[in-house]
Amino acid sequence: SLLLQDACLPSFVTRLLSPLLRWDAVFFVQIAQSGSFWDFEHFAAFFPGFSLVTRGVAYCLSFVTPFCWPACILLSATMVNMICFCLGAELLYFWARNSLHCTHGLARRAVLLF
């Protein structure tokens, strides 16, 4: 991918991140990298919230890591995505326990299937 070639990351990190940069992820990363979601007409379909948070985290990463800007964008997108996934799993567990009155085991299985 073009974004990974510009990322100046070590080769093992590039191999780890390349499967994650597929489908819509390319658009989210390009929006975060450019800072504008009005560059192309098809970017308007992507809510800029994820890209703006990714850009903010990448800005912070650029001060504490030796990586260049494209690398910080890719690393921050992965971090934000993982944090959102964990928060979603946590919310699913609490929703199943409190709103649906599921047992601990059933709520846990729901999260594992998530």
N, C-alpha and C positions, 0 to 999 in steps of 0.2 A: 504494500500500500504506500502511496505517496506520502501520507502523513508520517508513517513509521520511518521512511527513508530520511525525512527531514528532522527526525526526533533526536539525533545524536545520542542515542542510548547504547549501552553495551549490548552485544549481540544476544546474550541470553535473555535480557529483558525484552528485547524486540520480539524474540521467539515466543515469549510468554504472553505479550500483549497483542500480537497479531491476530489470534483467533477472536479477540474481543472487539476488534474494529471491523465489524461487518454490518450490513444492512443499514438501519437508521442510525447506528452509532457514528457512522462517518459524518452524517449531517450535524448531529449534536456536537461533535468535536470540532467541526469546521466553524459552527456558530460560536463556540466558546473561543476558538483561536482568533477569529476575526473580530469578535466583540459586537457584531451586528447580525441580526437575523433578517434584515431586509436586503441582503446582498443579491439573493436570487429569489425568484417567485416561489419556488417549491419549499424554501426555508420557512415560509409563513405557516406551514402546517405543523411546525414543531414549536411547542410552548417554550419560551426562552428561559424559564425558571431553572431547569437543570443546567443549561449552558452557562447561565450567569453565576450560579453557585460554583460550578466547575471552574470558571474563569477566576473567581475570587480565591478559591483554594489554590489554584495554580499560581496566582500572584504571590500568595504566602509561601508556597513551596519554592518559588524562584529565589527567595532570600535565604532559605535554609539548606538548599541542595545545590550541587554544582551543575545541574542539568540545564540545558537551554530551554527556551520557551515552549517549543512543540513537545518536548519530553515532559515538562511540567504539566502541560494540558492533558496528555495521555495518562500520566500517573494520577492526576487529580480526578479525572473522569472515572477511573477505576475505583479510586477511594470513595468518591461520592456515591457511586453506584452500589458498592458493597455496604456502605453505611445505611443507605436507603433500604436495601434489601433486609438488613438486620432489623431496622426499625419496623419495617412492614411485618416481618415475622413476629416480632414482639407484640405489635398491635393486634395481629391475628390471634395470638395466644390469649391476650387479655380480653378481647372481644368474645372469643369462644368460651372462656371461663365465666365472664361476668354477664354478658348479654344472652348467650345461649344456654348458660348454666350447665356446660359440659364438665365432665370429670377431668381431672388433671391428665389422665392417660389419653383421653379422646382429644383434648385440646393440643396435647403434645404431638399426637399423630397427625393432626391437621397441619401443624407447623412443619413437621417433617415432610409432608406431602407438598407443602408450599414450595 
